[in-house]
Amino acid sequence: MKGVPSEYFARVRFDKYTQNRLIDHLLSVDGYCSVVTPNVDHVIRANRDEDILKLYLDADISINDSRILNLLSRKKNIDLGDVIPGSDLTKAIFERLAGSSVPITIIGASDETVTVVKDTYNLSRVSHYNPPMGFIKDETEVGKCLDFMKNSKGEIFFLAIGSPRQEIIAKKAKERGMEGVFLSIGASLLFLSGEERRAPQIFQKLSLEWLFRLCQSPRRLAKRYLVDGLAILPLFLKEPRRKG
C-alpha cells in the first residue's frame, strides 16, 4: 500500500500499519494481496533458510506479530510499527465481516474449530478445507488444496496450516492467477475458538505471552522457546543500531 513506511530487522521487512488502517485496506483490495505476520520463530527460520526469507520478503504486507521483536528492535533504535498479533487481526476482520455476504475460505483447522468460529462471529459464507498432514510435500495434495481454494470463489483466505506451508500456498495461489486477500494466520483459530487460551493482558503488556504459553504446553513449547528461540540473540547483536 502506497504511503505505508517499512523497516527491516534481522533482514525481515515490517510494514507500519495500524490495525484499523490495515483492515480498511484489506477489505478494499482489488486483485491479489498476501499478508504475513512474522514473529521471533519466523525471523530465526528466515535467517537460516533463504527460501523462507524470500517468502516473507515477497509478501505484499508484512506486520510485526511479536512484542519481543518490538522490544529488541527498539534497543537498536528501530521502529517496527504497531504490534498486531495474528489472532487479534483475524478476530478484528471476523468482527468486521459478521453478518456480511463476503465469501471467506479457511484452509486448515478442524471442522469443529471452524464451526465454533463461524457461530461465534456470525460468518455466513465460509468454505473450509483441511489438507492432510504432510500435504505440502505431495504435489497432488497441493493441487487439491489450490483447486478447492479457486473453486470456493473466496475473497478472503485464512491460511491456518503453519509456517512456511501457509506462505507457500499463498505464493502458489498467486502463481495460479488467483485473486483475493491471503492471510497466513497460524494457530489464530485455536485461540478464537477457545481451544487454546490467550495470555491475560498483564502477560501481554509485559511481553511475557511466551511464558504463559510455555506454562500451558511445556512439553510442546519448551524447545521452541528455551532453546531454539535463543537464536534471536545473535541476530539482535549483529543488527546495527540506527542513528536517531
C-alpha positions in Angstrom: 0.0 0.0 0.0 1.4 3.4 -1.0 2.3 5.7 1.8 2.9 3.0 4.4 6.5 3.1 5.7 8.6 0.0 6.3 11.6 -1.0 8.4 13.9 -4.0 8.4 15.1 -6.0 11.4 17.2 -9.1 11.1 16.7 -9.0 7.3 12.9 -9.3 7.6 10.6 -6.4 6.4 7.9 -4.9 8.7 5.3 -2.6 7.3 4.0 0.1 9.7 0.2 -0.3 9.7 -2.2 0.4 12.5 -4.7 -2.5 12.8 -7.7 -0.4 11.6 -5.8 1.0 8.6 -4.7 -2.4 7.6 -8.2 -3.9 7.8 -9.6 -1.0 5.8 -7.0 -1.7 3.1 -7.6 -5.5 3.1 -11.3 -5.1 2.7 -10.8 -2.9 -0.3 -8.2 -5.0 -2.2 -8.8 -5.5 -5.9 -6.7 -8.3 -7.1 -4.1 -10.3 -5.1 -2.7 -9.4 -1.7 -0.7 -11.7 0.7 -0.2 -10.9 4.4 2.4 -12.4 6.7 2.9 -11.9 10.4 6.5 -12.6 11.4 7.3 -13.5 15.0 10.6 -14.5 16.6 10.4 -18.0 15.4 9.7 -16.9 11.8 12.6 -14.4 11.9 15.0 -17.1 13.1 14.0 -19.6 10.5 14.1 -16.9 7.8 17.7 -16.2 8.6 18.6 -19.9 8.4 16.8 -20.6 5.1 16.9 -18.2 2.2 13.8 -19.7 0.6 11.8 -18.9 3.8 13.2 -15.4 3.9 12.1 -14.9 0.3 8.6 -15.9 1.2 8.4 -13.2 3.8 10.1 -10.6 1.7 7.8 -11.3 -1.3 4.6 -10.9 0.7 2.7 -7.8 -0.1 2.2 -6.9 3.6 4.4 -8.0 6.5 3.4 -6.9 10.0 5.0 -7.5 13.4 3.3 -10.2 15.4 5.8 -10.1 18.3 6.2 -7.9 21.3 9.7 -9.5 21.8 10.7 -8.3 18.4 9.3 -4.9 19.3 11.5 -4.7 22.4 14.7 -5.9 20.7 14.3 -3.6 17.7 13.7 -0.5 19.9 17.1 -1.3 21.6 18.6 -0.7 18.2 16.6 2.4 17.6 14.4 0.7 15.0 10.7 1.2 15.0 8.8 -1.7 13.5 5.4 0.0 14.0 2.4 -1.4 15.9 2.5 -5.0 17.2 -0.5 -6.7 15.6 -0.8 -10.3 16.7 -2.2 -12.6 14.0 -5.1 -13.7 16.3 -6.1 -10.1 17.1 -6.0 -9.3 13.4 -8.1 -12.3 12.5 -10.6 -11.6 15.2 -11.0 -8.0 14.1 -11.6 -9.0 10.5 -14.2 -11.6 11.5 -15.9 -8.9 13.6 -16.0 -6.6 10.6 -17.4 -9.3 8.4 -20.1 -10.5 10.8 -23.4 -11.0 9.0 -21.9 -9.8 5.7 -22.0 -11.7 2.4 -18.3 -11.6 1.8 -17.1 -15.2 0.9 -14.4 -16.5 3.3 -12.2 -19.5 2.7 -10.4 -21.2 5.6 -7.6 -23.7 4.9 -6.6 -25.8 7.9 -8.1 -26.4 11.3 -10.8 -29.0 12.2 -14.4 -28.9 11.2 -15.3 -28.4 14.9 -13.0 -25.4 15.2 -14.4 -23.7 12.1 -18.0 -24.3 13.2 -17.3 -22.6 16.6 -15.6 -19.7 14.8 -18.5 -19.4 12.3 -21.1 -19.4 15.1 -19.2 -17.0 17.3 -18.6 -14.4 14.7 -21.8 -14.9 12.7 -20.0 -15.7 9.5 -22.5 -16.9 6.9 -20.4 -17.6 3.8 -17.5 -19.9 4.8 -15.8 -22.6 2.7 -13.4 -24.9 4.6 -10.8 -27.4 3.6 -8.3 -29.1 5.9 -5.5 -30.7 3.9 -3.9 -33.9 5.2 -0.7 -33.9 7.3 2.4 -33.5 5.1 0.4 -32.4 2.1 2.9 -29.7 1.2 5.4 -32.4 0.0 2.8 -34.0 -2.3 2.1 -32.2 -5.5 -1.2 -33.9 -5.9 -2.4 -32.8 -2.5 -1.1 -29.3 -3.0 -3.1 -29.2 -6.3 -6.2 -30.4 -4.5 -5.9 -27.6 -1.9 -5.4 -25.0 -4.6 -8.3 -26.3 -6.7 -10.5 -26.1 -3.6 -9.4 -22.5 -3.0 -10.0 -21.4 -6.5 -13.4 -23.1 -6.7 -14.5 -21.7 -3.4 -14.5 -18.2 -5.0 -13.4 -16.7 -1.7 -12.4 -13.1 -1.4 -10.5 -13.5 1.9 -8.5 -16.6 2.5 -7.4 -17.5 6.1 -4.4 -19.9 5.8 -4.2 -21.8 9.2 -1.7 -24.5 8.2 1.5 -23.3 9.9 4.7 -21.7 8.6 6.1 -22.0 6.0 3.2 -24.1 4.5 0.7 -21.2 4.5 3.1 -18.8 2.9 4.0 -21.4 0.2 0.3 -21.9 -0.5 -0.3 -18.2 -0.7 2.6 -17.8 -3.2 1.3 -20.8 -5.3 -2.2 -19.2 -5.4 -0.7 -16.1 -6.9 1.2 -18.2 -9.5 -2.2 -19.7 -10.5 -3.6 -16.2 -11.0 -6.0 -16.3 -8.1 -7.3 -13.1 -6.6 -8.2 -12.2 -3.0 -6.6 -11.5 0.3 -4.4 -14.4 1.6 -3.7 -14.2 5.3 -1.2 -16.5 7.0 -2.7 -16.9 10.5 -1.0 -19.9 12.1 -2.9 -21.0 15.2 -5.2 -18.0 15.4 -8.4 -20.0 15.0 -7.5 -22.2 18.0 -7.3 -19.1 20.2 -10.6 -17.7 18.8 -12.4 -21.0 19.2 -11.2 -21.3 22.9 -9.2 -24.4 22.3 -6.1 -22.6 23.3 -6.1 -19.8 25.8 -4.6 -16.4 25.1 -2.3 -15.0 27.8 -4.0 -12.5 30.2 -3.5 -8.8 29.3 -0.9 -8.3 32.0 1.3 -11.0 30.4 0.8 -9.4 27.0 1.7 -5.9 28.2 4.9 -7.3 29.9 5.9 -9.1 26.7 5.5 -12.4 28.6 2.9 -14.1 26.5 5.5 -16.7 25.5 5.9 -17.6 29.2 2.2 -18.1 29.6 2.0 -20.3 26.6 5.1 -22.3 27.8 3.4 -22.9 31.1 0.3 -24.1 29.3 2.2 -26.5 27.0 5.7 -27.1 28.4 6.4 -30.3 26.5 5.4 -28.9 23.2 6.9 -25.4 23.5 10.0 -25.8 25.8 12.5 -26.4 23.0 11.0 -23.7 20.8 11.1 -21.0 23.5 14.0 -22.0 25.7 16.4 -23.5 23.1 15.6 -22.5 19.5 14.3 -19.0 20.5 17.7 -18.0 21.8 19.0 -17.8 18.3 17.3 -14.4 18.1 20.1 -13.0 20.3 23.0 -13.2 17.8 20.7 -11.7 15.2 19.9 -8.9 17.6 23.6 -8.3 18.4 24.5 -8.3 14.7 21.9 -5.7 13.8 23.4 -2.3 13.5 21.9 0.4 15.7 20.2 3.1 13.7 21.2 6.7 14.3 18.4 8.8 15.8 
